[in-house]
């Protein structure tokens, strides 16, 4: 009599537990409009929101020239002002590509311009390393997705970098009020890159070793709380 058994090979990865504070900077897939403001031009009050410009719109091109950072956007607008006081934005909104024209005010005395836009191309925050794996030089951190709750649309966050971070202060928690840690991001000391930003955390590869820790763990669903991502209105242009 032959008895067939169903067998399945299982294994547990040996990981190094984290706990270290790290700075995380992730990049938007384009330049995000984070707000609009009024400015005066030719005796008129101008606001780009009057031209159907919305918070959460993602700028991908200026006058059909592709841009991927705030610096490229500013450079492209500056060069466009030689020919016109209007620029055409190529915008991604709700997974659709649209174009919108905005008026730009150029101030020759200060060699600067105004568009009425607040923009930003990245999101930064302080997190905690959950684990890292010396055999693959990979890590996991945060325990939840890094997102921008200030923006109305579901902005896609692309890859990024992780940096060394130092906690300088801690705010204690109270009833119905979570505490937070206040820390610096040492951009001069990059630890690795971000490959995945998911509902379960931030994952990537590291090139500089995190602080030494001789303990090991068998991987489980670890969730490490952290402070909210650092957000501001963005740079005005």
C-alpha positions in Angstrom: 0.0 0.0 0.0 1.4 3.3 -1.1 0.4 6.5 0.8 1.0 9.8 -1.0 1.5 12.8 1.2 1.2 16.4 0.1 4.3 18.2 1.3 5.2 21.8 1.2 8.6 23.3 1.8 8.4 26.4 4.1 11.1 28.5 5.6 11.4 31.6 7.8 13.7 34.4 6.8 16.1 35.6 9.5 15.9 39.4 9.8 17.5 42.0 12.0 14.9 44.0 14.0 15.1 47.7 13.6 13.9 50.6 15.8 16.3 53.1 14.4 14.9 56.5 13.3 15.4 57.3 9.6 14.5 60.2 7.4 12.4 59.3 4.3 12.1 61.4 1.2 9.8 60.1 -1.6 9.3 61.8 -4.9 6.0 62.6 -6.6 5.5 61.3 -10.2 5.7 64.9 -11.4 5.3 68.3 -9.8 2.2 68.6 -7.6 0.2 71.8 -7.3 -0.3 72.1 -3.6 -2.2 75.5 -3.6 -2.9 78.8 -5.4 -2.5 82.4 -4.4 -3.6 85.8 -5.7 -1.2 88.2 -7.4 -1.7 91.5 -9.2 -0.9 91.8 -12.9 -1.6 94.8 -15.2 -4.0 96.2 -12.6 -5.9 92.9 -12.3 -6.0 90.3 -9.5 -4.9 87.0 -10.9 -5.4 83.5 -9.5 -4.7 80.4 -11.5 -7.6 78.6 -9.9 -9.8 80.8 -12.1 -8.4 78.9 -15.1 -9.4 75.5 -13.7 -6.1 74.8 -11.9 -6.8 72.5 -8.9 -4.9 71.4 -5.8 -3.5 67.9 -6.5 -3.0 68.5 -10.3 0.3 67.0 -11.4 2.3 69.1 -13.9 4.2 67.0 -16.4 5.2 69.5 -19.0 5.5 73.2 -19.7 4.8 74.3 -23.2 5.1 70.7 -24.3 8.6 70.4 -22.7 8.6 67.6 -20.1 9.5 68.5 -16.5 10.1 66.2 -13.6 11.3 68.5 -10.8 10.6 71.9 -9.4 14.0 73.2 -10.7 13.2 72.0 -14.2 9.7 73.6 -14.1 11.1 77.0 -12.9 13.9 76.9 -15.6 11.3 76.1 -18.3 9.0 78.9 -17.3 11.9 81.4 -17.2 13.0 80.5 -20.7 9.4 80.7 -22.0 8.9 84.3 -20.7 11.2 85.5 -23.5 8.4 84.9 -26.0 5.1 85.2 -24.0 3.6 86.1 -20.6 1.5 82.9 -20.8 2.5 79.3 -20.4 0.7 76.1 -21.1 0.7 73.4 -18.4 0.3 69.7 -19.3 -1.5 68.3 -16.3 -2.4 64.8 -15.1 -5.7 64.8 -13.2 -7.7 61.7 -12.2 -5.6 59.6 -14.6 -6.5 62.0 -17.5 -4.1 64.3 -19.4 -5.3 67.9 -19.9 -3.8 71.3 -20.7 -4.4 74.6 -19.1 -3.0 78.1 -19.8 -1.8 80.4 -17.0 -0.7 84.0 -17.0 2.8 84.8 -15.6 3.9 88.1 -14.2 7.6 88.9 -14.8 9.3 91.5 -12.6 12.3 92.8 -14.5 13.7 94.7 -11.5 14.1 91.5 -9.5 14.5 89.2 -12.4 11.7 87.0 -10.9 8.2 85.9 -11.9 4.9 84.9 -10.3 2.5 82.2 -11.4 0.1 82.1 -8.4 1.1 78.5 -7.8 2.4 76.6 -4.8 4.3 73.5 -5.9 6.3 70.6 -4.5 7.9 67.5 -6.0 8.6 65.4 -3.0 7.3 64.4 0.5 9.5 64.0 3.5 9.0 62.4 6.9 10.5 60.6 9.9 10.0 56.9 10.2 11.3 53.8 12.1 13.1 50.9 10.6 11.0 47.7 11.1 13.7 45.2 9.9 16.6 44.8 7.6 18.0 41.8 5.9 21.9 41.7 5.6 21.7 38.7 3.1 19.8 40.8 0.5 20.6 44.3 1.7 16.9 45.2 1.9 14.9 46.8 4.6 11.3 47.6 5.6 10.1 50.6 7.5 7.1 52.7 8.7 4.5 49.9 8.7 2.0 52.0 6.6 1.9 53.9 3.3 3.5 57.3 3.0 0.9 59.6 1.6 -0.1 63.3 1.5 -3.4 63.9 3.2 -3.3 67.6 2.3 -3.9 66.8 -1.4 -7.4 66.1 -2.7 -6.5 63.7 -5.4 -4.7 60.3 -5.1 -1.2 61.5 -6.0 1.2 58.8 -7.1 4.4 58.7 -5.0 7.4 57.3 -6.8 10.7 56.1 -5.6 12.8 57.9 -3.0 15.7 57.8 -0.6 16.3 57.1 3.1 18.7 59.1 5.3 20.2 59.0 8.8 18.0 60.7 11.3 18.5 61.9 14.9 15.7 62.3 17.4 16.0 65.7 19.1 12.8 65.8 21.1 9.7 63.7 22.0 6.1 65.0 22.6 4.3 62.8 25.0 0.8 61.4 24.2 -2.4 62.3 25.9 -5.9 61.0 25.8 -7.0 60.8 22.2 -3.9 62.7 21.2 -1.0 60.6 19.9 2.6 61.6 20.8 5.3 62.2 18.2 9.0 62.3 17.9 10.8 65.3 16.5 13.9 64.5 14.5 16.3 65.8 11.9 17.0 64.3 8.4 20.7 64.2 7.7 20.7 64.5 3.9 24.5 64.3 3.8 24.3 60.7 5.0 22.1 58.6 2.6 21.4 55.1 3.9 19.6 53.7 0.9 16.7 54.0 -1.6 13.0 53.5 -1.5 11.6 51.0 -4.1 8.1 50.3 -2.8 5.6 52.6 -1.0 2.7 50.3 -0.1 -0.1 50.1 2.5 2.2 47.8 4.5 5.1 50.1 4.7 8.2 51.5 2.8 10.6 49.0 1.4 13.9 49.3 -0.4 17.6 48.6 -0.4 20.3 50.0 1.8 24.0 50.6 1.0 25.1 52.1 4.4 24.5 49.8 7.4 22.0 50.8 10.0 23.1 50.9 13.6 24.4 47.5 14.7 21.9 45.1 16.4 22.9 41.5 17.1 19.3 40.3 17.8 17.4 38.3 15.1 13.7 37.8 14.5 11.5 35.5 12.5 9.5 37.7 10.2 5.9 38.5 11.1 3.6 41.4 10.1 5.3 44.2 12.1 3.7 47.6 12.2 5.6 50.4 13.6 3.9 53.7 14.3 5.6 57.0 13.3 4.8 60.6 13.2 2.9 62.0 10.2 4.9 63.0 7.1 6.3 66.5 7.1 4.1 68.7 4.9 4.1 72.3 4.1 2.3 74.4 1.5 5.2 74.0 -0.9 7.3 76.5 -2.8 5.6 79.5 -4.3 6.5 80.4 -7.9 
